Amino acid sequence: MENKKLDNSILDTIDFNSDEMEIQIDNDINEYVKEFSIDRAALDLISIPCNFETSVKVPFKEIKNEKRKNIGYKILDLILVIIILLPLIGVIYPKLFIKVPQIYNVVENINEFIQIDNLKSVLGIGKEVIEGSGSSSIETIYIEEKDIAAPKSNNEAIKLIHSLANTLVQAEYKWQCSEVTPKTIDISLEGVEKIKDDYDKMHLRNSLRKWQDGDFSNAVDVHNYVWEMLDGTIGKAKELDKDKIQEIINEYY
């Protein structure tokens, strides 16, 4: 009997202690809640997701969407840069747009108005160094026969003659030369008909007909004539490039 009573008293003690422990735990939780200012209402809203796979994919989807947005902005920036740079490139190198007449005429006129070729020569912008140009440090754009198109305007006709004449003369600056062949001379003669002034047209027609016969002795005069028509300020011709002329005569005449 005594053992049973002892056991019951021990159990009563354990039950009593258990109740106290629960109360103490609740008190501790309450203190922690107060200490960290945790909103109990917010705690009640916390839930454990049932589908972990879906939950994991959500942040990755957000990252992908953000990445797509960034790529879209980069493409838009690139398009804007191209839109801004294309007109500038066109003014410097109008022939890039020669297959689009509407754009080509605009950039060609701007190029002519601001004398961009003179500016390019001063800055040393070009593609190929032409031997016998009078200065080995000046880079000159060289246009081959296959790339020479028939002039479509007054300015194009004058510039083609000027470019051909550059090949035949020595000058301080030569920023563009065109290959002189019977074909390119014929093209320039056809282009003369685009020149507006009748006197200029007659004078240049007679001058270029001598070139058709292989007589380039007037090349300095022709060069300086069209150079003045283009309001040139740099690169006046001084003498013939006799070596280049002889090379042309040996090949075609």
Residue frames relative to the residue before (quaternion, step in Angstrom):
aa qw qx qy qz dx dy dz
M 1.0000 0.0000 0.0000 0.0000 0.00 0.00 0.00
E 0.6519 0.5224 -0.3145 0.4507 3.52 0.97 -0.91
N 0.6372 0.5352 -0.3332 0.4433 3.55 1.01 -0.80
K 0.6491 0.5167 -0.3221 0.4559 3.53 1.03 -0.85
K 0.6435 0.5198 -0.3221 0.4604 3.56 0.98 -0.82
L 0.6361 0.5354 -0.3191 0.4548 3.55 1.04 -0.83
D 0.6545 0.5219 -0.3123 0.4491 3.49 0.97 -0.93
N 0.6560 0.5165 -0.3136 0.4524 3.55 1.00 -0.91
S 0.6508 0.5138 -0.3227 0.4564 3.58 0.96 -0.77
I 0.6282 0.5258 -0.3310 0.4683 3.56 1.04 -0.77
L 0.6553 0.5122 -0.3089 0.4613 3.54 0.97 -0.92
D 0.6343 0.5281 -0.3352 0.4543 3.58 1.00 -0.87
T 0.6421 0.5280 -0.3135 0.4589 3.55 1.03 -0.84
I 0.6586 0.5145 -0.3056 0.4563 3.56 0.94 -0.94
D 0.6511 0.5070 -0.3162 0.4680 3.56 0.99 -0.89
F 0.6438 0.5272 -0.3147 0.4567 3.54 0.98 -0.84
N 0.6679 0.4963 -0.2889 0.4735 3.54 0.94 -0.95
S 0.6264 0.5471 -0.3342 0.4434 3.58 1.05 -0.77
D 0.6457 0.5124 -0.3192 0.4675 3.57 1.00 -0.82
E 0.6445 0.5262 -0.3152 0.4565 3.52 1.00 -0.83
M 0.6404 0.5348 -0.3191 0.4495 3.57 1.02 -0.85
E 0.6500 0.5153 -0.3184 0.4589 3.57 0.96 -0.83
I 0.6428 0.5184 -0.3163 0.4669 3.54 1.02 -0.88
Q 0.6616 0.5199 -0.3021 0.4481 3.55 0.98 -0.90
I 0.6377 0.5291 -0.3197 0.4595 3.54 1.02 -0.82
D 0.6475 0.5166 -0.3154 0.4630 3.55 0.98 -0.90
N 0.6421 0.5257 -0.3158 0.4599 3.54 1.03 -0.85
D 0.6448 0.5264 -0.3162 0.4551 3.55 1.00 -0.88
I 0.6473 0.5200 -0.3183 0.4575 3.56 0.96 -0.87
N 0.6491 0.5241 -0.3132 0.4537 3.52 0.98 -0.89
E 0.6437 0.5201 -0.3177 0.4627 3.55 1.03 -0.81
Y 0.6547 0.5123 -0.3148 0.4580 3.54 0.97 -0.89
V 0.6256 0.5413 -0.3308 0.4541 3.54 1.03 -0.82
K 0.6634 0.4972 -0.2950 0.4750 3.55 0.95 -0.89
E 0.6636 0.5364 -0.3041 0.4236 3.55 0.94 -0.98
F 0.7753 0.3236 -0.1723 0.5142 3.59 0.94 -0.84
S 0.3944 -0.7569 0.4472 0.2674 3.59 1.30 0.19
I 0.2632 0.7722 -0.5285 0.2347 3.55 0.91 0.91
D 0.3680 -0.7250 0.5449 0.2050 3.52 -0.85 1.03
R 0.4032 -0.7383 0.4828 0.2435 3.56 -0.52 1.13
A 0.6044 0.5576 -0.3632 0.4380 3.58 1.07 -0.67
A 0.6426 0.5123 -0.3132 0.4759 3.55 1.08 -0.79
L 0.6194 0.5480 -0.3426 0.4456 3.56 1.03 -0.74
D 0.6492 0.5311 -0.3192 0.4410 3.54 1.01 -0.77
L 0.6532 0.5271 -0.3128 0.4446 3.56 1.18 -0.57
I 0.5425 0.6165 -0.4006 0.4064 3.59 1.25 -0.35
S 0.0508 0.7990 -0.5963 0.0588 3.53 -0.81 1.02
I 0.4323 -0.6739 0.5354 0.2691 3.53 -1.17 0.59
P 0.4298 -0.7179 0.4743 0.2737 3.64 -0.67 1.02
C 0.4614 -0.6845 0.4938 0.2733 3.51 -1.08 0.74
N 0.7689 0.2736 -0.1428 0.5600 3.59 1.10 -0.78
F 0.2476 -0.8096 0.5165 0.1280 3.57 -0.11 1.32
E 0.6115 0.5748 -0.3571 0.4100 3.62 1.02 -0.74
T 0.6653 0.4891 -0.2959 0.4803 3.57 0.96 -0.90
S 0.6494 0.5365 -0.3125 0.4391 3.57 0.97 -0.88
V 0.6583 0.5095 -0.3093 0.4598 3.57 1.03 -0.80
K 0.6646 0.5317 -0.3093 0.4242 3.61 1.03 -0.76
V 0.5487 0.6595 -0.3902 0.3343 3.58 1.10 -0.66
P 0.7125 0.4336 -0.2958 0.4657 3.67 0.68 -0.93
F 0.6307 0.5302 -0.3470 0.4480 3.59 1.07 -0.64
K 0.6088 0.5418 -0.3468 0.4643 3.57 1.11 -0.67
E 0.6455 0.5236 -0.3138 0.4591 3.54 1.00 -0.85
I 0.6421 0.5183 -0.3150 0.4688 3.59 1.02 -0.84
K 0.6500 0.5169 -0.3161 0.4588 3.59 0.98 -0.86
N 0.6509 0.5154 -0.3121 0.4619 3.56 0.96 -0.88
E 0.6479 0.5150 -0.3095 0.4681 3.56 1.01 -0.83
K 0.6441 0.5221 -0.3153 0.4616 3.57 1.04 -0.84
R 0.6372 0.5225 -0.3281 0.4619 3.58 1.01 -0.81
K 0.6256 0.5376 -0.3317 0.4577 3.56 1.02 -0.80
N 0.6608 0.5127 -0.3069 0.4542 3.59 0.94 -0.93
I 0.6437 0.5087 -0.3223 0.4722 3.60 0.99 -0.83
G 0.6365 0.5365 -0.3194 0.4529 3.56 1.03 -0.84
Y 0.6539 0.5016 -0.3103 0.4739 3.57 0.98 -0.84
K 0.6406 0.5258 -0.3324 0.4501 3.60 1.00 -0.81
I 0.6470 0.5099 -0.3164 0.4703 3.58 0.98 -0.87
L 0.6423 0.5207 -0.3169 0.4646 3.57 1.00 -0.84
D 0.6368 0.5228 -0.3213 0.4669 3.59 1.00 -0.83
L 0.6508 0.5233 -0.3106 0.4540 3.57 0.99 -0.90
I 0.6459 0.5185 -0.3153 0.4633 3.57 0.98 -0.86
L 0.6555 0.5124 -0.3107 0.4595 3.57 0.97 -0.86
V 0.6339 0.5267 -0.3245 0.4641 3.60 1.02 -0.82
I 0.6526 0.5127 -0.3104 0.4636 3.58 0.97 -0.90
I 0.6468 0.5262 -0.3169 0.4522 3.57 0.95 -0.90
I 0.6793 0.4855 -0.2858 0.4702 3.57 1.03 -0.81
L 0.7329 0.4573 -0.2432 0.4411 3.58 0.91 -0.95
L 0.5819 0.6300 -0.3823 0.3441 3.61 1.00 -0.72
P 0.6670 0.4833 -0.3330 0.4591 3.65 0.82 -0.83
L 0.6413 0.5251 -0.3253 0.4552 3.59 1.02 -0.80
I 0.6545 0.4941 -0.3072 0.4828 3.58 0.95 -0.88
G 0.6453 0.5426 -0.3154 0.4355 3.57 1.01 -0.83
V 0.6410 0.5165 -0.3200 0.4690 3.57 1.04 -0.77
I 0.6816 0.4766 -0.2849 0.4766 3.59 1.02 -0.81
Y 0.8014 0.1017 -0.0280 0.5887 3.60 0.96 -0.88
P 0.1639 -0.8443 0.5026 0.0876 3.62 0.38 1.21
K 0.6274 0.5858 -0.3467 0.3781 3.60 1.01 -0.75
L 0.5001 0.6362 -0.4358 0.3941 3.59 1.24 -0.19
F 0.7518 0.3580 -0.1860 0.5216 3.58 1.19 -0.59
I 0.2854 0.8085 -0.4844 0.1742 3.57 1.23 0.34
K 0.6708 0.4915 -0.3013 0.4665 3.61 1.15 -0.52
V 0.6813 0.3704 -0.2800 0.5659 3.57 1.33 0.03
P 0.2737 -0.8384 0.4410 0.1664 3.60 0.32 1.27
Q 0.6452 0.5392 -0.3427 0.4190 3.60 0.91 -0.85
I 0.6966 0.4421 -0.2660 0.4985 3.58 0.91 -0.93
Y 0.6365 0.5599 -0.3313 0.4144 3.56 0.95 -0.92
N 0.6617 0.5163 -0.3153 0.4429 3.59 0.89 -0.89
V 0.6503 0.5211 -0.3156 0.4539 3.57 1.01 -0.82
V 0.7231 0.4359 -0.2617 0.4676 3.60 0.73 -1.06
E 0.5990 0.5568 -0.3554 0.4526 3.59 1.14 -0.61
N 0.6682 0.4982 -0.2967 0.4662 3.57 0.96 -0.87
I 0.6432 0.5029 -0.3209 0.4799 3.58 1.02 -0.75
N 0.6186 0.5493 -0.3244 0.4587 3.55 1.03 -0.87
E 0.6807 0.4892 -0.2795 0.4683 3.53 0.94 -0.94
F 0.6579 0.5429 -0.3094 0.4203 3.57 0.96 -0.91
I 0.7752 0.3340 -0.1832 0.5040 3.61 0.88 -0.91
Q 0.3756 -0.7537 0.4685 0.2671 3.59 1.33 0.10
I 0.0391 0.8531 -0.5159 0.0670 3.54 0.86 1.05
D 0.6000 0.5752 -0.3683 0.4166 3.60 1.09 -0.63
N 0.6330 0.5147 -0.3331 0.4726 3.57 1.02 -0.74
L 0.6442 0.5214 -0.3145 0.4629 3.55 1.00 -0.85
K 0.6488 0.5185 -0.3146 0.4596 3.58 0.97 -0.86
S 0.6521 0.5198 -0.3260 0.4454 3.57 0.97 -0.78
V 0.6459 0.5160 -0.3194 0.4632 3.56 1.02 -0.79
L 0.7074 0.4498 -0.2531 0.4829 3.56 1.03 -0.86
G 0.4494 -0.7106 0.4409 0.3141 3.59 1.26 -0.21
I 0.3874 0.7170 -0.4927 0.3051 3.59 1.13 0.61
G 0.3383 0.7278 -0.5426 0.2480 3.60 -0.81 0.97
K 0.5125 -0.6720 0.4548 0.2811 3.54 -1.30 -0.05
E 0.8282 0.0761 0.0298 0.5545 3.56 0.90 -0.88
V 0.3766 -0.7163 0.5394 0.2327 3.56 -1.00 0.79
I 0.2424 -0.7792 0.5662 0.1160 3.55 -0.75 1.07
E 0.4049 -0.7168 0.5124 0.2444 3.56 -0.70 1.07
G 0.8047 0.2599 -0.2073 0.4918 3.54 -1.05 0.80
S 0.4169 0.7247 -0.4634 0.2938 3.57 1.21 0.37
G 0.5995 -0.5722 0.3639 0.4251 3.60 1.24 -0.11
S 0.7895 0.0347 -0.0315 0.6119 3.59 1.23 -0.34
S 0.3472 -0.7798 0.4880 0.1824 3.56 -0.44 1.26
S 0.6368 0.5475 -0.3335 0.4284 3.60 1.20 -0.30
I 0.6275 0.5268 -0.3433 0.4592 3.58 1.26 -0.20
E 0.2719 -0.7617 0.5692 0.1480 3.56 -0.74 1.08
T 0.1242 -0.8155 0.5653 0.0097 3.53 -0.88 1.01
I 0.4098 -0.6805 0.5482 0.2616 3.56 -1.01 0.84
Y 0.1273 -0.7977 0.5879 0.0433 3.58 -0.79 1.03
I 0.1499 -0.8030 0.5746 0.0513 3.58 -0.66 1.15
E 0.3229 -0.7654 0.5302 0.1693 3.56 -0.68 1.11
E 0.7127 -0.4706 0.3161 0.4130 3.54 -1.28 0.45
K 0.6776 0.5238 -0.2996 0.4204 3.59 0.86 -0.96
D 0.7140 0.4451 -0.2489 0.4797 3.59 1.18 -0.48
I 0.5595 0.6059 -0.3877 0.4118 3.58 1.28 0.00
A 0.1575 -0.8030 0.5728 0.0488 3.55 -0.65 1.19
A 0.5967 -0.5659 0.4286 0.3743 3.56 -1.21 0.51
P 0.4944 -0.6684 0.4628 0.3078 3.61 -0.84 0.91
K 0.2242 -0.7884 0.5635 0.1031 3.55 -1.11 0.79
S 0.7775 0.2255 -0.1337 0.5717 3.57 1.26 -0.03
N 0.7172 -0.4231 0.3431 0.4345 3.54 -1.36 0.13
N 0.7014 0.4766 -0.2734 0.4541 3.58 0.80 -1.03
E 0.6456 0.5235 -0.3266 0.4499 3.57 0.97 -0.83
A 0.6418 0.5310 -0.3214 0.4504 3.58 0.99 -0.82
I 0.6769 0.4868 -0.2870 0.4716 3.58 0.92 -0.93
K 0.6760 0.5011 -0.3019 0.4481 3.57 0.92 -0.88
L 0.6207 0.5305 -0.3511 0.4583 3.59 1.06 -0.66
I 0.6443 0.5028 -0.3250 0.4758 3.61 0.92 -0.86
H 0.6427 0.5276 -0.3151 0.4573 3.56 0.97 -0.87
S 0.6702 0.5041 -0.2961 0.4572 3.57 0.95 -0.90
L 0.6436 0.4986 -0.3182 0.4857 3.59 1.03 -0.75
A 0.6576 0.5143 -0.3095 0.4553 3.57 0.93 -0.91
N 0.5803 0.5933 -0.3721 0.4157 3.60 1.06 -0.67
T 0.6399 0.5383 -0.3155 0.4486 3.55 1.08 -0.79
L 0.7342 0.4608 -0.2196 0.4476 3.58 1.10 -0.71
V 0.7505 0.3737 -0.1983 0.5076 3.60 1.23 -0.27
Q 0.3976 -0.6506 0.5780 0.2908 3.50 -1.37 0.16
A 0.0976 0.7878 -0.5989 0.1059 3.55 -0.88 0.96
E 0.6410 -0.5399 0.3793 0.3921 3.54 -1.22 0.49
Y 0.7902 0.0721 -0.0213 0.6082 3.56 1.00 -0.86
K 0.0532 0.7562 -0.6514 0.0322 3.55 -1.02 0.89
W 0.1268 -0.8529 0.5041 0.0483 3.58 -0.09 1.27
Q 0.7973 0.0679 -0.0710 0.5956 3.60 1.25 -0.21
C 0.0230 -0.7765 0.6296 -0.0101 3.53 -0.94 0.96
S 0.1982 -0.7620 0.6030 0.1279 3.56 -1.14 0.69
E 0.5665 -0.6103 0.4340 0.3437 3.54 -1.09 0.75
V 0.2658 -0.7690 0.5657 0.1338 3.57 -0.83 1.05
T 0.1735 0.7449 -0.6194 0.1772 3.55 -0.60 1.24
P 0.6753 -0.4609 0.3474 0.4593 3.62 -1.18 0.21
K 0.6488 0.5295 -0.3227 0.4411 3.60 1.01 -0.78
T 0.7002 0.4607 -0.2896 0.4622 3.61 0.84 -0.93
I 0.5947 0.5388 -0.3645 0.4724 3.59 1.16 -0.54
D 0.6398 0.5141 -0.3225 0.4716 3.60 0.99 -0.83
I 0.6373 0.5281 -0.3280 0.4554 3.59 0.98 -0.83
S 0.6746 0.4880 -0.3008 0.4650 3.58 0.96 -0.87
L 0.6257 0.5312 -0.3386 0.4601 3.59 1.09 -0.65
E 0.6222 0.5113 -0.3347 0.4892 3.59 1.07 -0.72
G 0.6625 0.5252 -0.2994 0.4423 3.56 1.03 -0.82
V 0.5316 0.6384 -0.4051 0.3818 3.59 1.17 -0.52
E 0.6182 0.5643 -0.3438 0.4257 3.58 1.09 -0.69
K 0.6152 0.5421 -0.3480 0.4545 3.62 1.24 -0.25
I 0.5367 0.6338 -0.4048 0.3827 3.59 1.26 -0.30
K 0.4577 -0.7434 0.4295 0.2310 3.56 -0.76 1.07
D 0.7076 0.4486 -0.2732 0.4727 3.58 0.86 -0.95
D 0.4589 -0.7198 0.4513 0.2601 3.59 -0.69 1.08
Y 0.6493 0.5120 -0.3335 0.4529 3.60 0.96 -0.80
D 0.6463 0.5125 -0.3138 0.4702 3.58 0.91 -0.92
K 0.6381 0.5392 -0.3202 0.4466 3.54 0.96 -0.90
M 0.6844 0.4847 -0.2842 0.4646 3.60 0.85 -0.98
H 0.6671 0.5158 -0.3070 0.4412 3.58 0.90 -0.96
L 0.7132 0.4489 -0.2634 0.4696 3.59 0.82 -0.96
R 0.5934 0.5568 -0.3695 0.4486 3.58 1.07 -0.62
N 0.6801 0.4828 -0.2887 0.4700 3.59 0.89 -0.95
S 0.6493 0.5278 -0.3186 0.4454 3.57 1.02 -0.80
L 0.7057 0.4686 -0.2706 0.4574 3.58 0.89 -0.90
R 0.5713 0.5836 -0.3878 0.4274 3.58 1.14 -0.44
K 0.5939 0.5402 -0.3617 0.4740 3.57 1.17 -0.54
W 0.6207 0.5396 -0.3416 0.4548 3.58 1.04 -0.72
Q 0.6006 0.5711 -0.3561 0.4316 3.59 1.08 -0.70
D 0.7111 0.4294 -0.2440 0.5004 3.57 1.14 -0.66
G 0.5783 -0.6098 0.3682 0.3976 3.58 1.28 0.10
D 0.5426 0.5887 -0.4090 0.4379 3.58 1.25 0.33
F 0.0116 -0.8311 0.5532 -0.0550 3.57 -0.29 1.31
S 0.3143 0.7924 -0.4777 0.2123 3.56 1.26 0.34
N 0.6986 0.4592 -0.2780 0.4732 3.62 1.15 -0.45
A 0.3385 0.7986 -0.4579 0.1948 3.61 1.31 0.07
V 0.6273 0.5281 -0.3487 0.4539 3.63 1.02 -0.75
D 0.6681 0.4972 -0.2979 0.4666 3.58 0.92 -0.93
V 0.6477 0.5097 -0.3207 0.4667 3.59 0.98 -0.85
H 0.6405 0.5349 -0.3255 0.4446 3.55 0.93 -0.92
N 0.7308 0.4390 -0.2583 0.4544 3.58 0.69 -1.03
Y 0.5821 0.5766 -0.3684 0.4393 3.58 1.17 -0.54
V 0.7318 0.3909 -0.2399 0.5042 3.60 0.77 -1.02
W 0.5640 0.5931 -0.3773 0.4334 3.60 1.17 -0.58
E 0.6736 0.4679 -0.2875 0.4947 3.58 1.02 -0.81
M 0.6045 0.5498 -0.3527 0.4560 3.57 1.09 -0.64
L 0.7025 0.4295 -0.2465 0.5112 3.57 1.16 -0.64
D 0.4456 -0.7096 0.4333 0.3320 3.57 1.33 0.17
G 0.1717 0.8218 -0.5225 0.1487 3.55 1.00 0.85
T 0.1612 -0.7853 0.5920 0.0830 3.53 -1.11 0.75
I 0.7607 0.2437 -0.1414 0.5848 3.58 1.24 -0.39
G 0.7907 0.3683 -0.2432 0.4243 3.58 -1.02 0.78
K 0.2495 0.7733 -0.5447 0.2076 3.58 1.04 0.65
A 0.4550 -0.7083 0.4739 0.2581 3.57 -0.89 0.99
K 0.2318 -0.7907 0.5561 0.1088 3.56 -1.06 0.80
E 0.8056 -0.0819 0.0789 0.5814 3.55 0.98 -0.78
L 0.6299 -0.5438 0.4027 0.3813 3.54 -1.30 0.33
D 0.3593 -0.6548 0.6076 0.2702 3.53 -1.28 0.49
K 0.2106 -0.8492 0.4720 0.1086 3.54 0.27 1.33
D 0.6239 0.5444 -0.3476 0.4399 3.59 1.02 -0.71
K 0.6735 0.4856 -0.2952 0.4726 3.56 0.92 -0.91
I 0.6413 0.5265 -0.3250 0.4537 3.59 0.97 -0.83
Q 0.6550 0.5084 -0.3097 0.4654 3.57 0.97 -0.85
E 0.6144 0.5474 -0.3314 0.4615 3.55 1.08 -0.76
I 0.6629 0.4980 -0.2975 0.4734 3.59 0.97 -0.87
I 0.6555 0.5158 -0.3070 0.4583 3.58 0.95 -0.93
N 0.6544 0.5193 -0.3127 0.4520 3.59 0.96 -0.89
E 0.7119 0.4723 -0.2630 0.4483 3.58 1.00 -0.77
Y 0.8363 0.2502 -0.0889 0.4796 3.60 0.91 -0.87
Y 0.7827 0.3284 -0.1738 0.4994 3.64 1.13 -0.42
